[in-house]
Amino acid sequence: MDLSVDGVSVTRGGRRILDEVSLSTRAGECTALVGPNGSGKSSLLRTVYRAYRPDAGTVLVGGRDVWKMTAAEAARNTGVLAQEQHSGFEFTVFETVCLGRSPHLGTFDRFRSVDRRVVEEALEQTGLVDLAHRRVGQLSGGERQRVLLARALAQEPRLLVLDEPTNHLDIRHQLELMELVRGLGVTTVAALHSLDLAATYADSVVVLQEGRVVATGAAESTITPEVLRTVFGVDGRIDTDADTGRALLNTRPLCVCPTRSCHWSCKPSDASRVSQM
Ligand SMILES: Nc1ncnc2c1ncn2[C@@H]1O[C@H](COP(=O)(O)OP(=O)(O)OP(=O)(O)O)[C@@H](O)[C@H]1O
């Protein structure tokens, strides 16, 4: 199911936090939203899963305006792993993942065998089978993050919206989560702080800065030395590992030393380039 965000602006607290943002993803593709803290990644995702209503612009999922759907209809399409989901700690992992089936069940519908099968598969995919009967409140941050992903998968979404899904995850689980998401073939939009995960796993990257899109396209044309410097405030580049083809982010703090004798052994040309910015 494709996603199209067209000219979306959002104002909160008297400030424009998204300014005419547009992006489009093709069905089955993974799009990474990257940008420094406060650049608008979560706010943009919130417009997609109907938590922030835009002042202007449209969000179309499968060609339909999400704000013209009912909440239940939108939930049947879109699975969400949001930040700050701190409730429901008294439920077990199994019960929490079962909640992902709610959009597919009427108020008085019983849980069917198909629902149980989908929940079990989501637990399996996220490596949670052994934790199924533990209370969510007793889990580590990383285990809890996987529970939230499992709940989103149990929705059988046609669009997956992930806000910093690798938060709290150790390196193995970060890679497994990204592999899993890629392998699902479900259209995915994910806010990621890790630029190398974005470069390795996303079909396209959208770079946000102060609520605006400043670059969009393949990782090599968006996460450039220029973007790293001007948007993220670091010197660096993305290299490709010759053996694995994986992206390797090579960065260092931006050189600002007027003396040209800093810890990072800046060449005079580096210092003069920085002073011209
Ligand atoms: N409900 C709100 N009221 C006021 N300001 C808000 C609201 N929601 C977001 N903002 C502001 O909008 C800006 C973008 O926030 P957002 O959470 O979208 O950034 P982000 O790129 O996801 O940041 P981070 O990487 O730190 O998670 C921030 O300055 C934030 O304070």
PDBQT file of the ligand as one rigid body, heavy atoms in Angstrom, charges set to zero:
ROOT
HETATM    1  N1  LIG A 301       2.495  18.817  20.802  1.00  0.00    +0.000 N 
HETATM    2  C1  LIG A 301       3.527  19.661  20.634  1.00  0.00    +0.000 A 
HETATM    3  N2  LIG A 301       3.492  20.907  21.174  1.00  0.00    +0.000 NA
HETATM    4  C2  LIG A 301       4.521  21.775  21.009  1.00  0.00    +0.000 A 
HETATM    5  N3  LIG A 301       5.637  21.485  20.307  1.00  0.00    +0.000 NA
HETATM    6  C3  LIG A 301       5.721  20.272  19.748  1.00  0.00    +0.000 A 
HETATM    7  C4  LIG A 301       4.687  19.296  19.867  1.00  0.00    +0.000 A 
HETATM    8  N4  LIG A 301       5.049  18.180  19.201  1.00  0.00    +0.000 NA
HETATM    9  C5  LIG A 301       6.268  18.437  18.685  1.00  0.00    +0.000 A 
HETATM   10  N5  LIG A 301       6.668  19.688  19.009  1.00  0.00    +0.000 N 
HETATM   11  C6  LIG A 301       7.934  20.331  18.650  1.00  0.00    +0.000 C 
HETATM   12  O1  LIG A 301       8.154  20.071  17.272  1.00  0.00    +0.000 OA
HETATM   13  C7  LIG A 301       9.540  19.885  17.038  1.00  0.00    +0.000 C 
HETATM   14  C8  LIG A 301       9.746  18.557  16.341  1.00  0.00    +0.000 C 
HETATM   15  O2  LIG A 301       9.513  17.521  17.289  1.00  0.00    +0.000 OA
HETATM   16  P1  LIG A 301       9.603  15.999  16.884  1.00  0.00    +0.000 P 
HETATM   17  O3  LIG A 301       9.336  15.192  18.110  1.00  0.00    +0.000 OA
HETATM   18  O4  LIG A 301       8.746  15.756  15.706  1.00  0.00    +0.000 OA
HETATM   19  O5  LIG A 301      11.151  15.909  16.461  1.00  0.00    +0.000 OA
HETATM   20  P2  LIG A 301      12.030  14.610  16.179  1.00  0.00    +0.000 P 
HETATM   21  O6  LIG A 301      12.771  14.876  14.921  1.00  0.00    +0.000 OA
HETATM   22  O7  LIG A 301      11.201  13.387  16.229  1.00  0.00    +0.000 OA
HETATM   23  O8  LIG A 301      13.020  14.686  17.417  1.00  0.00    +0.000 OA
HETATM   24  P3  LIG A 301      13.848  13.537  18.219  1.00  0.00    +0.000 P 
HETATM   25  O9  LIG A 301      14.904  13.051  17.272  1.00  0.00    +0.000 OA
HETATM   26  O10 LIG A 301      14.430  14.310  19.344  1.00  0.00    +0.000 OA
HETATM   27  O11 LIG A 301      12.884  12.470  18.639  1.00  0.00    +0.000 OA
HETATM   28  C9  LIG A 301      10.243  19.980  18.375  1.00  0.00    +0.000 C 
HETATM   29  O12 LIG A 301      10.769  21.265  18.511  1.00  0.00    +0.000 OA
HETATM   30  C10 LIG A 301       9.121  19.730  19.361  1.00  0.00    +0.000 C 
HETATM   31  O13 LIG A 301       9.362  20.404  20.583  1.00  0.00    +0.000 OA
ENDROOT
TORSDOF 0
